[in-house]
């Protein structure tokens, strides 16, 4: 039950928080990271795609929200990994991929 609550809260954050610009991000690498169960030291063999399998989930993202916070909330909670630095290439790549799916 707690796991479902975490997943639902992560989805809620993705739907309600805004998106920062993903300049200098590589969409192809972001897609690989999105499916990587070892992303940022994940401790439980989960990947972003496990909770967010449908690309159309991101169509409701507002371009004025903070996507960095949403990504890190998912990495540190459901994935049990370490937060990414806001200016890291991994963060830029993930943002680029997610934003490409929000169109």
WOUR-V845034 format. One record per residue. N is the residue number from 1. PSI is psi as a letter, one per 40 degrees, with the letter a starting at -180 (* if undefined). Layout:
n=(N;N)
psi=(PSI;PSI)
This chain:
n=(1;2;3;4;5;6;7;8;9;10;11;12;13;14;15;16;17;18;19;20;21;22;23;24;25;26;27;28;29;30;31;32;33;34;35;36;37;38;39;40;41;42;43;44;45;46;47;48;49;50;51;52;53;54;55;56;57;58;59;60;61;62;63;64;65;66;67;68;69;70;71;72;73;74;75;76;77;78;79;80;81;82;83;84;85;86;87;88;89;90;91;92;93;94;95;96;97;98;99;100;101;102;103)
psi=(d;d;d;d;d;d;d;d;d;d;d;d;d;d;d;d;i;i;h;i;i;f;i;e;i;h;d;d;d;d;d;d;d;d;e;h;e;e;h;f;f;h;e;f;f;i;i;d;d;d;d;g;d;h;d;e;d;e;e;e;h;h;e;e;i;g;d;d;d;d;d;d;d;d;d;d;c;d;e;f;a;h;i;i;i;d;e;i;d;d;d;d;d;d;d;d;d;d;d;d;e;e;*)
